[in-house]
Amino acid sequence: MVRARELVQGSTQRGLLQALRMLDEAQGGREITEAVQQGEHIIRETKQDHGRRPLRVAIVGELYTVMDPEINGGVEQRLGELGVEVTRSSWFSTHINRSLGLGREQKHERLRFYRNSLEYLGYDVGAECNTSVGEAIARAREGYDGVVHLMPFACMPETTAAAILKQVSKDYHIPVLTLTLDEQDVESRIQTILEAFVDMLLWRRERGVAAA
């Protein structure tokens, strides 16, 4: 949310990198706690336009392409710097907690997404396919402006999700952008596609094209 409202483009990212460096250098529980608090302070102090009403976009898709900016070309940061408030439910911590049987709230959310997906999928396809479809439906119902679907080249579960998301987009009146990523991707291509997607979302907002 801070990045989407920053007054100076890139200032949030610079503050985040500073906070992460402090965390890397911290030794022991006390220093880690202090580094986290200082980092949060740095982010909160980023100069923002609190009157700005940013677009809201959810990022869904294959686990590692969603979580790793080195793989996805920094999609989350790029969207934020285009004035978009980004939501994603895939984090290393949530998946570790789920594997350990922890994180009741995250498990409940994932189950909600799975149940949503049964409108289009009669069974668990595997990987993140059902979650991608179900979360897109959930975000449409919550009034989000769009969904970005990330997948690695030739990922079969997400290829299935991509096809179904086209129908979800029509049925729920929410734009869905699928980005298929591979090691040959260049930053300029990703940036251009995201800029065009954001321009389209702004066009829809200006003309009062409502989501479901």
N, C-alpha and C positions, 0 to 999 in steps of 0.2 A: 504493500500500500504506500509506503514511503517513497519508493522509487517512482511510482506512477504520478506522484505529486511534487517531485523535486523541482526546484527553481533552476538549478544548474545541472544540465544533463551530465550524468556520470558521477555526480557527487555522492550518491548513495553507494555506488559500487566502490568508490575510493574509501569511503568510511567502512564498508564491509570488509575490504581487504585489510585495512588497518586493524580492525577488531579481530580478524582471524589470525593475523600475525601475533598479536598480543596473546591470544589463546595458545598458539603453537609454542610460544616462549615460556608460558606459565609452567611452573613446577610445583606439584603438590596440590592438594585439595583447596587450600586457602587461596593460592594464587590463581587457580582456575576459576574459582568463584568471583574473585575480584576482576579478572579479565572479562568474564561474561558480563558483569555489571557495567564495566567501563565500555565494553562494546555496545551494549544496549543504549547507553547514554550517547555514544557517538552517533548511532543511527537516529535516535530521537531528536538530536540537535540538528539534523540535516534540514536546511531551509526548504520549506514546502509552501505550496499554494493550497491552503486548506479549503478554498472555495471551489477548487477544481473537482469535477465529477468524472472520474476516469471510467473508461470501459471496463467491464469485467469479463475475463476470459479464463476458462479452465484448461489446464494441460492434462491430457490423458494419454495412455499408450503403454508400450512395452517398458518394463520396469527401469532398465538401465538407460535407455534413451531419454526417459523423462528425468531421471535423477542426475545424470552426469553431464555437466555443461561442455565437457571436452568432446563428448559424443554428439550432442545436439547443437553444437555451435553457439551455445549461450542463448537459447531461445527465450528463456524466462527473463534474463537481463534485457535482451533486445526489446521484448514486448513492454517491459516496464519503462524503458527509456523512450518508448513510443507513446507513453501515457496510458498504459493498460495495467489494471490491477489483476495480478495473476494468482490463481488458486491451483494447487496440485496436492493430491492426497498421497503420492508416493514419495516416501523419505526412507533413508536407510534405517532410521530409528524405528519407524512404524513396522517395517518388515521384520526387523530383528525381534521386536516385542511380540509380534504375531507368532513368529517361529518358536518363541519361548513360552507361548501361552499367556503373554501379558497384553496390556493395552486393550482393555474392554471396549473403550469408545471407538478405537480404530477398527476392531473386529466387527462391531455393530455397524459401522459405516460401510465396511466392505460387504457385509451381508446385505445391506440395503441396496448397494449397487448391483449385487448379483441378482437379487429378486427383481429389480427393475429390468435387467437384461432378459429375463424369461419371457417378456413380451415379444421378443424377437428370436431368442435362442432357447430351445427346449431342454438344453443340458449344458454342463460345464465343458466348454470347448478346450480349456486349458490356458496356461500362462495368464495374461492380463486381458484376454479377449472380452470375457463377460464384464469385467470391471470397467473396461474402456467404454463399452456400450451403456452399461448401467449408470456410470457416472455422468456421461453426456446427457442422459435422460434426466437425471437428478438436477444437473445444473440448468437445463432448460426450464424445468419446473420452478427453479429458484430465481429465474429472471436474468440469467447471465446473457451477455451479448454474443458470445461465441465460444467455440471449443477448438483447441488445437490438438490434433491427434498425431503423436510421434511414433514412428516404427522403423526398425532397421530393415534394410533391403532383404526381401524374400522371407520375412518372418510370417509363417503360415497363420498362427492365431490372429495376429494383428491385420493380416490381409483379409481375413474373414471379418474382423471388426470394421475395417475400412469400408467394405461393401455394405455392411448393415448400417453404419453411421450415415451413409448417404440417404437411406430411408428415414433414419431418425431425424436428420436435418429437415427433411420435407414434412414429416409428421408433426414435429415439435417446433417448426419454424425458427430453427437456430442454425446459423452458419457453422459449418465444420470444415476446418482445413486439415487435411492429412499431409504430413511431411514424411516422405520416405527417405531415410538417411543412410548414407554409406561413406566409406573413407575418402571418396572422391569429391565429397561436397565442399564447396567453397563458400566462404562467409558472405560474399556479395550476393549469391543466389538466395541464401536463406534470408538475408536482410531485405532484399527486393520483394520476396514473396510475403514476408510478414508486413512490410509497409503497405502492400496492396491489400492485404487482408484487413488491416486496421482501417485503411481508408474506406473500405467497403462497409465495415461496421459503423464508422462515423456517418457515412451516407445514410445507412438505415436509421440511425438514431435521429438525424436531422429531419428525416421524412416521416418519422413516427411509425416505422415498421416495427411492430411489437413482437416480442418472443411469445411463446405459448404461455 
